[in-house]
């Protein structure tokens, strides 16, 4: 506690401080990729870790989970012995993000495991529902079954699209035509049928509707923004294959998204590089939203990665209302054997502790959030610290949390696992076959 008080004292004086987490331990897990942690209504935490092996085409890949890992922070090396396989068997090709399934959608809590990628033999993606209400995940049921092509899915947002009182599945997907050519991308929704889930795992086909063609393809999220006194539902997305950062929006009225003719769009950046993930957040706590997006420049001779920020300087419905700023640059990717390299990747905003986030800065504002950043194909996990609390200062110090010393790092989860008010970071080293666990909690003396 004395360490934190000293840090907070310096922080309130406006000094840039770096509070690096300490490693609690690590354990081996081959091809660890995406990591997420979800807290359910009963307080239980589920840590999910996906794996995928590009060298084994047409072989399903495993997803693992650990229940309440915060109870085992003193013995991280034992986590490997506590891993359980989701569903009891490998059922997906190239599993991507696990996505939380709230009870309001189908009457039970759980997750949806997204999957599919362009690697040969791994293109048949699913949206697999798992029921965790019994304390042990049961399933899966594929709500995206029986599509006319193989599709890759990465993310789901739950929203009542057609105003029937049921939360539907918003998702983005892509595929490459069998005869070659540019990837085909679709922003679609799967209609919740309102049925009780089937008793036995298998296909549970939901009717789907295409909203946008050649638009969102990987990651997206919804925000509510106002313009001229009107409230809008806004999808912020980084389009991997068109290499754009985009907004799609409709007036925030019931059923508006169900009619594609309602949808309008804004090109925030038509040349960011190849973007992987983006978010909308108030980075400097000035009451206005920014967009943050990781992107990799694929032009020959310019192959570097950037973490871009986009400042809302005017009308958000117009491209001229957004100003691009560099938050971090110069990421260099390692060569990747099975496709294009990319760096950086997933990013998450966070505070190292509850107390830190509640300590006002010298401007009387909450402090700027820190950023956890996966370097993806540079094999490193980073932490980014704001250099200043001044509202117009966008400079960050980029520090290495862990260098896996291998080709590719996976993603990370940032969460307080044990409820002590300090954040933990669980990071995947894909090529290293290792999962790393760090904490911001001071070591007990």
N, C-alpha and C positions, 0 to 999 in steps of 0.2 A: 504493500500500500504506500510506503514511503516513496517508492520509485515512481508511482503514478502521480502522487502529489507534486513531486519535483517536476515531472513532465508537464502537468497541468499548469504549474506556475510559469514555466517558460512559455508554454503555449499561449497563455493569456497575455503575455508581453508581446505577442506577435512573432515570435521566433519560429522558424521552420524546424520541427522536431521529427526524428525518425525513431519509431518504437518498433523494432523488428521482433517478430515472434520467435519463440524458441522451439526447437524440435522436440516432440514427445517420443517419437519413434517412427519406424517404417516397417513395412512387410511386403513380401513378394506376391505379385499377382500378374501373370503374363498378360500383355496387351490391354492393360487398364486404360479405358478411354474416357467416358463421361461419368462424372460424379455429381450426385445430388443428394440432399438430405431434406426430408419432409417431417414435420411434426403433426401428428394426428390429434383429434379432439381429446383423446384420453391422456395426452401428454407424451405418448411414446414417440421416439425418434426412429426413423428408418433411413439408413445410409444405403444408397444404391450405387453400384459400380458396374458399368457395362464393359464388355470386352469384345474385340473383333479382330479376326485374323485374316488379312488380305491374301495370305499365301495358301489358304484352304478354301477354294471356290466351292459353292454349293454345300458347304458345311455350316450348320447353324452355330451361332455364337452365344456365349453364356452371359447372363446378367446375374450379379450376386447382390445380396443384401445382408446387413447386420442390424439387428434390432437393439436400440439403446446403446450405441457405441460410447456415449458419454460416461457410462458406468465402467468403461475399460480403458480410460485414458492413462492409467498407470501401467498398462501392459499392452501397448499398441502392437508389439511384436506377436501377440497371441491372436490378433484379429484374423489372421489368415486361417486359424483353426476354427473360428466362429462364423466364417462365411457360409451362407446358405444360397443355393441356386434358386433363382426366381422361377416359380412354377415347377420346380423339381427336375426340369430338363431344359436344354437349349432349344428355343423355338423360333428365334429371329435371325435373319441375315443382317449383319452389321447394325446392331442396336445403337441408337443415338441418344438423345436426351430422354431420361425418364421425366414424366410430367405428372404433377400431383392431380389426383381425381377427388374433388370434394364430394361430400355425402349428398349435396343438393342435386347432383347430376343424375345419379342412378339409384340413390337410396343407400349406398354404402361407400365408405372411403376406400381409396386404393391409389393406383397409379395407372397411367397409360404409357407403355413402352413404345416409343417411335423407333423406326428402323429403315434400313435400305440405303445404298450408296451406289456409285457408278462402277465400283470394282466388279469385274466379271464374276458371276456367280453369287453376287451379293445385292442384286438390284431389286429383288422382290421384297419391298418394304411393307410393314404392317403398322396398324395402330392397335396394340394389344392391351386389353383391359385386364387388370389384376385386382381382385377383391382382398383387402387386408383387414376387413372388419372382424375376423375371427382371431386376429393376432398373428396369423401366418398367411402370406400371400397365396391366393388361390386363383387359378386361371392357366392360360389366358383365353380371352375371347377377342377375336379380331373384328373390330367394327368397320374396317376398311377392306373386308374380304370381297372377292369376286369382282375386282376391277378389270377393265378391258386391257390394261397394260401393267407392267411393273412400275411402281412409283417409289421414290425415296421420300420419307417423312422425317422431320426433325422436331416439330413443335406443335402444341395444341393450346388454344385459348377457349375456355368454356363461356358461351354466350347464348342467350335466347335469341336466335337470329330471326325466327318467323313469328315471334310474339304468341306462341302457343302455351307459354308457362313452363316449358322444358328447356334446360340448358343444352345447347347443341355443341358440336365440336368444330371450331374454326381450325383450319390447318392449311399449310402450304406444302407443295410437292413438286418434284421434277423427275424427268426421265430423259433418256437419249434415244432417238429413233433407231430401230434395228438396222436401218441402212445408213446410219450416220447422220451428221448434221448437227445443228445447234440444239441444246437441251430444250425440251418443252416444259413450261412451268405453268402451274395453276394454283390459284388461291380458291379453296373450296370449303364448303361446310357439309358436315355429316349430320343428318337430322336425327335427333334423339327420338326413338319410337315410343318411349314411355313404357316399354315392356319390362317385366322382370327378367333379369339376366338368365340365360340358359343354365340348366343344372350342370351340364357337362361342358368342359372347355372345348373350344372349336370356333368355327366361323359364326359371327353374329352380325350379319350384314346390315349396315345402316344406309339408307338412301342418301346420295350425295348430289350436290349442286355446285356448278362452277360459277364463281363470282367474277374473277379476273383471270384472263388468259395472258400469259407472258408477263406476269407480275411477280409477287412474292414467291420465294422458292425454298427458303431455309428457315430463317428466324424472323419473328415479328412480335409485336406486343401492342396492346390497345391503351390509349390515353384519352382523356376527355379534355378538350380545349374549347375555348370560346372565341368567337369572331363576330364583331358588330352586334353583340348582345345575344347571339345564338350559340347554343351548345352543340358541339360536334363530337362524334365518336371517331377517333383517329387511329389508324394502323400505321405505326412506324416500322419500317422494314429495311433491311440491307439485302439487296438482290444480288446473289452470288454470280449469276450467269449473265445478267445484263450490266453488271458492275455499276449499280446506282444505289444511292440512299434515297428512299422515297417515303412520302406520306400518301395514304389513301384515306378518304374520309366521307362520312355521310352525316346528315343532321341526326342528332342523338334522340331519335324518336322510335317508339316500338315498331319493330319489323322493317326498319329502313334498310338494313344490310341485306335483306332477302331479295331486294330488287336491284340487280346490277346497274340499271340505268341511273340509280341515285348516286353511284360512286364517283367521286372526283379525286384528282391526284395532284401532287406537287413533287417535282424533281428537286430534292434538296441538294444533291450532288450528282452530276452525270459522269464524273471521272474520279472516284475515290481510289481506284484500284479494284481488286476483287474483294468485296466485303463479306465477312463471315457472320458477325453478330452485331446488333445495335440495341441501344436502350435510350429511353427518354427520361431525363432526371434533372433536377435542379442542382447543378454541380457546384455553384457558388452561393446557394441559399439567398438569392436576390428576389425570389418569387417568380422567376421566369424559367421555363424549361429549356434545357439543352438536349442535344442528341449526341451520343457517344457511339462510335463505330470503329471496329478494327478492320483493316483492309490491307491487301497485299498487291503491290504494283507488279503486274505480270509482263510489262513491256521489256523486251530484251535490252539488257544494259542498265535497266532501272529496277531490278528485282530487289525491292526492299519493302518492309512492312511499316505501317503507321497506325497509330491510334488517333483518330480524328475526333474533334469536338465540333459541334455546330451550334453557334450562338444565335438565339432568336433576336435579331436586331430590328425587325419591323413586322410586317404582316406575315404570319406563318403560312397563310394560304398561297403565298407567292414565293417563287424561288429567290427573289432578291431580298426577301426577309430573313435569309439565313446566311451566316458568315462562317466559313470553315476556319478552324484553328487547330494547330498541331499540339496534341497533348504529350505524345511520345513518338519518336521516329527512328529510322535507321536499323530496324530489325532485319537480320539476315537469316534466311531459312537454310537448313541443311537439305541436301538433295533427298528426295523421297522416291523410293523404288517403284511404287505402284501408282504414281500419278503426280499431279502438280503439288508443289510445296506451297505452304502458306504460313505466314506469321504476321502479327500475333493472332490470338484467337479469343476465347471467352474472357469476358471482363465482368467483375462484380464490384459495386460500390458498397462500402461498409465503414463502420467505426470499430476501432479495436476493443472498445468496452462500452458498456451502457453509460458509465459515468463520463467518459470522454465525450460521447455524443451529446450529453446534456450540459457540458461546460461551455458557456457562451464565450465567444472570442471578444477581442477588444472593440469590435464594431457592434457588439450586443446581439450578434447572430449565432445560431448554431454553427459549429465548425464545418469546414468543407469536408466531405467524405473522402476517405482514401480509396484506392482502387487496387483490387487483386486482379492480376492479368496473367493469362497463360500465353507463353510464347509460341505454343503449338509446335511448328516444325523447326524452332531453334532449340527445343529441348529444355527450356528454362521456365520457371515460375517466378513472377515478379510481384513486388508491391510498389505502388506509386504514391508518393507523399506530396501534397500541395506545398509549394515553396512559400506561399504567402496567403493570408486570409483576405487580402484586398480583392474586391469584387471583379476587377478588370485584369487580374493577374492569373494567367492560365498555365503557368509553369509548374512542372512536377519534377521531383527527384525520382528516378527509377532505380530501385534496388533489387538485387537478386535474392529471392527467398531460398530457392533451391535450384541448382543446376544438375539436371539428371545425367549430364555428360553423355547423352545419347541423342539420337536423331529427333525424336518427337516426344513432347510432353502432352499429356491429356488435359482435361479440364479440372476445375476445382469446385469445392463447396465451401462457403464461408458461413459459419453458424456457431452459436454458443451451444455446444453439445451437452454440457453438464449443468447449465443453468447458473453458473457462478458470476455472470455478468461480463465475462471476457470471451472474445471470439476465438474459435478454432478454425484452421484452414486445413482441409483434407484435399491433397493434390495427387493427381495421377502422373506417373512416368510411363508412357505407353511403351516406348522401345526398351526402356530400362526394366520393365516388368515389375515396377515398384510403386507402392502407394505411401505417401509421406503425410504425417500428421504433425501440425504445428499449433501452438497456442500463444495468445497474448497475455495469459495469466502469469503474474510474476512467480518465480520459483519460491516455494515455501522454505523459509530459513529455519 
